[in-house]
Amino acid sequence: IHLGEYTKGLDYYLQCEAFQKTSLGEIHPVLRNTLRNIGVAYSKLGRYREALEYSLRYEAIIRKSLGILHPDYAEILTNIGVVYNHLGEYKKALEYFLRCESIEKTSIGEAHPTYATTLSNIGVAHSDLGEYGKALEYYLR
């Protein structure tokens, strides 16, 4: 995947997923990362429904294993929001970006560059919804 060969990487990750589920269990950190990578690969290939499926599975595992205040949980919320944005489901995207912002505000702080990216994502979602005043508020924060 890191070399831009998303189809090839996806094939390998799908094979790994099958093996890891049976040998390591449903919430093992290695399987968790494989699910994340499958979601990323599908997203890079423009296959957003599949990306959403794997991202939601990853989110459930992160929630159970690390909790909702963990920065990895905030990261997957962002990924899910981006996928919803690509699907044209802007309200859903906004919901995920706002949840991410709430977590990041306390877990990494408002001075962190990732927090700024999240504010920008919220602005984009508002803009996509035609809420330009709200978008500007987030862009200026």
DOMARMI-851225 format. One record per residue: residue in one letter; x negated, y negated, z of N, C-alpha, C, O in turn. Coordinates in steps of 0.02 Angstrom, whole numbers, padded with zeros to 5 digits, always signed. Each point is the difference from the previous one (the first is absolute). Example, Ala and Ser with C-alpha at 12.3 -4.5 7.8 and 13.67 -1.06 7.14 Angstrom:
BEGIN
A-00660+00284+00390+00045-00059+00000-00045-00060+00000-00052+00001+00033S+00070-00054-00069-00042-00059+00003+00039-00055+00037-00025-00055+00008
# end
This chain:
BEGIN
I-00042+00060+00000+00042-00060+00000-00044-00062+00000+00015-00049-00034H-00068+00050+00072-00043-00059+00005-00037-00015-00065-00026-00055-00009L+00025+00103-00036-00032-00011-00065+00051-00019-00054-00018-00007-00058G+00080-00002+00078+00052-00019-00047+00031+00058-00036+00041-00010-00045E-00059+00071+00062+00029+00059-00032+00058+00025+00043-00004+00051+00034Y+00059-00089-00037+00056+00012+00045+00036+00066-00013+00020+00034+00047T-00013-00014-00109+00034+00063-00015-00040+00059+00025+00027+00045+00031K-00091-00046-00043-00044+00053+00023-00002+00002+00076+00006+00054+00031G-00013-00111+00000+00000-00004+00073+00065+00024+00029+00001+00035+00051L+00054-00054-00083+00066+00021+00024+00006+00076-00001+00025+00030+00048D-00047+00001-00102+00002+00073-00004-00037+00033+00057+00024+00047+00031Y-00084-00073-00016-00039+00028+00055+00034-00011+00067+00002+00045+00042Y+00024-00105-00032+00033-00014+00064+00063+00043+00010+00014+00021+00056L+00023-00009-00110+00059+00043+00006-00020+00071+00019+00035+00032+00039Q-00089-00008-00067-00025+00067+00019-00022+00000+00074+00015+00048+00036C-00049-00100-00015-00022-00006+00069+00060-00002+00048-00001+00032+00052E+00053-00068-00072+00059-00006+00043+00029+00069+00016+00014+00015+00058A-00006+00026-00109+00029+00066+00010-00043+00042+00047+00026+00033+00045F-00091-00035-00054-00045+00038+00043+00000-00028+00071+00003+00038+00048Q-00007-00104-00042-00005-00031+00066+00063+00010+00042-00004+00009+00060K+00063-00011-00092+00061+00010+00037+00002+00069+00033+00019+00006+00058T-00040+00044-00094+00003+00067+00028-00057+00014+00049+00009+00036+00049S-00068-00065-00062-00057+00016+00043-00010-00048+00059-00027+00020+00051L+00049-00082-00058-00013-00049+00053+00062-00023+00037-00005-00024+00057G+00063+00030-00088+00061-00023+00032+00023-00067-00028-00038-00035-00034E+00100+00018+00049+00034-00058-00030-00025-00068+00021+00008-00049-00037I-00040+00044+00096-00021-00068+00022-00075-00006+00009-00024-00046+00033H-00013+00091-00062-00073-00003+00005-00026-00062-00035+00025-00019-00053P-00076-00014+00081-00027-00062-00030-00025+00010-00073+00005-00046-00040V-00031+00104+00024-00024+00012-00068+00059+00001-00049-00004-00030-00053L+00058+00064+00072+00060+00001-00042+00029-00069-00005+00022-00022-00054R-00022-00014+00109+00026-00069+00001-00036-00042-00053+00032-00036-00037N-00098+00040+00035-00038-00038-00049+00012+00023-00071+00001-00040-00047T+00010+00104+00038+00015+00027-00066+00067-00028-00025+00006-00020-00058L+00044+00018+00102+00065-00028-00020-00006-00073-00019+00030-00023-00048R-00071-00014+00086-00012-00071-00016-00030-00006-00069+00021-00041-00041N-00071+00082+00027-00035-00003-00064+00045+00020-00058-00005-00028-00055I+00049+00076+00066+00049+00019-00052+00046-00059-00014+00014-00015-00058G+00009-00018+00110+00043-00059-00010-00036-00055-00039+00029-00031-00045V-00092+00019+00062-00039-00050-00036-00008+00019-00074+00007-00041-00044A-00023+00105+00031-00010+00023-00068+00065-00009-00041-00002-00024-00056Y+00058+00045+00084+00064-00009-00035+00013-00074-00014+00024-00018-00054S-00039-00024+00102+00010-00071-00009-00044-00027-00056+00023-00039-00042K-00086+00059+00041-00046-00023-00052+00022+00023-00070-00013-00032-00050L+00048+00089+00049+00025+00027-00064+00068-00030-00018+00028+00017-00053G-00001-00061+00095+00064-00031-00013+00059+00045+00015+00056-00014-00021R-00067+00068+00056+00052+00048+00018+00023-00016+00072-00017+00034+00048Y+00056-00088-00044+00015-00030+00064+00048+00041+00043-00006-00002+00062R+00051+00038-00091+00045+00043+00040-00040+00054+00036+00011+00013+00060E-00058+00018-00096-00042+00051+00032-00046-00032+00052-00012+00028+00053A-00014-00087-00069-00042-00036+00048+00039-00014+00064-00026+00007+00055L+00089-00027-00063+00042-00014+00058+00011+00063+00042-00003-00002+00061E+00017+00057-00094+00011+00064+00036-00060+00017+00044+00009+00016+00059Y-00068-00018-00087-00060+00018+00038-00018-00052+00053-00024+00016+00054S+00036-00079-00070-00013-00053+00048+00046+00005+00060-00020-00012+00057L+00083+00030-00068+00047+00008+00055-00018+00060+00043+00008-00001+00061R-00033+00054-00092-00023+00058+00039-00061-00019+00042-00004+00019+00059Y-00041-00056-00088-00059-00024+00036+00020-00044+00058-00026+00006+00056E+00074-00051-00068+00024-00045+00052+00028+00039+00059-00013-00018+00058A+00051+00070-00071+00030+00040+00054-00054+00033+00042+00006+00003+00062I-00058+00021-00094-00054+00033+00037-00039-00051+00041-00016+00013+00058I+00001-00070-00087-00035-00053+00037+00040-00021+00061-00026-00008+00055R+00092-00001-00066+00043-00021+00055-00002+00050+00058-00005-00019+00058K+00008+00084-00076-00001+00052+00052-00068+00008+00033-00005+00011+00060S-00048-00015-00100-00066+00016+00027-00037-00060+00029-00036+00008+00050L+00043-00067-00079-00037-00058+00023+00043-00054+00033-00024-00041+00038G+00089+00042-00054+00045-00050+00029+00009-00060-00045-00038-00012-00047I+00090-00026+00062+00019-00056-00044-00040-00064+00012+00010-00049-00036L-00055+00049+00084-00041-00059+00011-00070+00007-00028-00041-00045+00006H+00027+00101-00037-00066+00014-00028-00009-00038-00066+00047-00003-00040P-00106-00024+00027-00012-00035-00065+00012+00044-00061+00021-00025-00052D-00033+00091+00057+00014+00044-00057+00075+00002-00015+00020+00007-00058Y+00020-00014+00110+00073-00001-00010+00019-00064-00038+00041+00002-00046A-00070-00057+00066+00013-00063-00036-00021+00005-00073+00034-00025-00044E-00091+00058+00032-00025+00007-00068+00049+00039-00044+00012-00019-00057I+00016+00073+00083+00046+00039-00042+00065-00038-00011+00032+00007-00052L-00012-00048+00101+00059-00042-00011-00012-00048-00058+00045-00011-00041T-00105-00016+00036-00017-00043-00056+00004+00039-00066+00029-00023-00048N-00059+00083+00047+00001+00041-00061+00071+00015-00021+00016-00003-00060I+00027+00020+00107+00069+00015-00016+00035-00063-00027+00037+00003-00049G-00051-00060+00080+00028-00063-00024-00020-00015-00072+00040-00023-00040V-00104+00035+00025-00024-00012-00069+00035+00047-00049+00018-00021-00055V-00009+00083+00074+00035+00047-00044+00072-00023-00012+00024-00001-00057Y+00011-00018+00111+00068-00025-00008+00001-00062-00045+00046-00008-00040N-00096-00034+00046-00004-00059-00043-00006+00020-00073+00033-00028-00044H-00076+00078+00030-00007+00025-00069+00065+00030-00026+00014-00002-00060L+00026+00030+00105+00064+00029-00020+00055-00053-00007+00056+00016-00019G-00073-00078+00034+00049-00054-00005+00046-00004+00060+00050-00036-00002E-00065+00072+00055+00040+00000+00061-00031-00049+00049-00031+00019+00050Y+00042-00084-00065-00035-00053+00035+00021-00007+00073-00042-00016+00043K+00106+00028-00027+00022-00005+00070-00034+00055+00042-00022-00013+00056K+00018+00073-00084-00034+00055+00036-00074-00018+00008-00029+00011+00054A-00002-00037-00106-00071-00020+00005-00009-00050+00056-00045+00006+00040L+00089-00056-00038-00005-00051+00051+00007+00030+00070-00037-00019+00046E+00083+00066-00037+00008+00033+00065-00065+00031+00023-00020-00007+00058Y-00013+00043-00103-00063+00033+00018-00056-00050+00014-00039+00010+00046F+00035-00063-00086-00051-00050+00011+00010-00035+00067-00048-00015+00036L+00111+00001-00018+00014-00032+00064-00017+00045+00059-00026-00023+00050R+00040+00087-00056-00018+00048+00052-00076+00002+00008-00027+00002+00056C-00008-00002-00112-00073+00000+00000-00026-00062+00035-00046+00004+00041E+00073-00061-00058-00022-00064+00029+00007+00001+00076-00044-00024+00036S+00099+00050-00012+00013+00004+00072-00053+00042+00035-00024-00019+00053I+00005+00074-00083-00051+00044+00029-00069-00033-00002-00036-00001+00049E+00019-00026-00107-00066-00030-00009-00010-00061+00046-00056-00012+00023K+00108-00024-00012-00005-00060+00043-00029+00019+00068-00041-00038+00028T+00061+00095-00002-00025+00021+00066-00060+00046-00004-00043+00000+00044S+00038+00041-00097-00054+00049-00003-00066-00027-00027-00053+00018+00025I+00056-00062-00074-00063-00027-00028-00005-00076+00006-00054-00028-00007G+00110-00004+00021+00000-00073+00011+00010-00040-00063-00011+00023-00056E+00033-00084+00066+00017-00045-00056-00060-00027-00038+00008-00026-00055A-00067+00032+00083-00060-00025-00034-00032+00052-00046-00046-00016-00037H+00072+00076+00038-00029+00054-00041+00021-00009-00073+00057-00017-00014P-00103+00029-00034+00017-00007-00072+00057+00045-00022+00039-00019-00045T-00032+00077+00074+00055+00045-00019+00067-00031+00018+00050+00008-00036Y-00048-00044+00092+00062-00034+00020+00019-00053-00052+00059-00008-00016A-00109-00027-00010+00013-00050-00052+00029+00033-00063+00045-00028-00032T-00071+00086+00015+00027+00036-00058+00073+00020+00011+00041-00004-00045T-00027+00024+00106+00070+00019+00016+00046-00061-00006+00055+00006-00027L-00078-00063+00051+00041-00061-00008+00012-00016-00074+00054-00020-00019S-00106+00030-00022+00008-00010-00072+00050+00049-00029+00041-00019-00042N-00044+00082+00063+00048+00050-00024+00072-00020+00018+00045+00008-00041I-00037-00034+00101+00067-00023+00021+00022-00058-00045+00058-00004-00020G-00105-00041+00006+00016-00055-00045+00021+00024-00069+00048-00026-00029V-00084+00075+00002+00016+00028-00066+00070+00030+00001+00040-00010-00046A-00025+00048+00099+00066+00032+00005+00056-00053+00001+00050+00008-00033H-00061-00060+00073+00051-00054+00001+00006-00033-00068+00056-00014-00023S-00112+00004-00010+00002-00030-00067+00038+00045-00049+00041-00024-00040D-00055+00089+00044+00035+00048-00044+00076+00000+00012+00039+00016-00045L-00020-00032+00107+00071-00005+00017+00030-00068-00016+00059-00012+00011G-00100-00033-00039+00023-00067-00016+00002-00047+00060+00030-00053-00004E-00060+00074+00059-00001-00040+00061-00066-00039+00003-00044+00015+00040Y+00040-00066-00082-00063-00035-00010-00022-00040+00060-00060-00006+00013G+00107-00023+00024-00017-00038+00060-00033+00045+00053-00050-00018+00030K+00080+00077-00020-00028+00048+00047-00068+00025-00024-00046+00009+00039A+00041+00002-00104-00064+00023-00029-00054-00051+00015-00055+00018+00022L+00069-00081-00032-00048-00053+00012-00022-00003+00073-00059-00011+00015E+00107+00022+00031-00017+00002+00072-00054+00052+00014-00047-00014+00037Y+00054+00072-00066-00048+00053+00012-00067-00012-00036-00053+00017+00026Y+00057-00046-00085-00062-00016-00036-00041-00052+00038-00062+00003-00001L+00095-00049+00034-00034-00054+00036-00025+00022+00069-00041-00036+00030R+00064+00091-00005-00024+00024+00066-00067+00030-00010-00031+00023+00047
# end
